[in-house]
Amino acid sequence: MKKVGFSVEQVSCSTSPLKYDASLCIGCNRCADVCQCDILLPSPEKGKHPIVMYPGECYYCGACVMVCPKPGAVVLNHPLMNRAKFVPVKEAASVKESAPEKAVL
């Protein structure tokens, strides 16, 4: 069988969906195998974390985090708009004072 060579370049993007901790990652590439979007390319260096080739295509499903045997080795970084926290709003005293009272019959 004839070997065919190819080269790829990382696509630049404003998002960074995955962060790897090099001190925890063992380079098993399970995250690259399970990725539904195929954004990860197994590292050519044994023991290194995969290369995030197409960060803008990430679904943020978390499959890579769940399959990782080392907790904390890969962290999913959701976009800012998906990290919003909803805080109950307290009614201001001035609004209560200006609200018309209901008539009791």
Secondary structure, 3 states (H helix, E strand, C coil): CCCCCCCCCCCCCCCCCEEECCCCCCCCCHHHHHCCCCCEECCCCCCCCCEECCHHHCCCCCHHHHHCCCCCCEEECCCHHHCCCCCCCCCCHHHHHHCCCCCCC
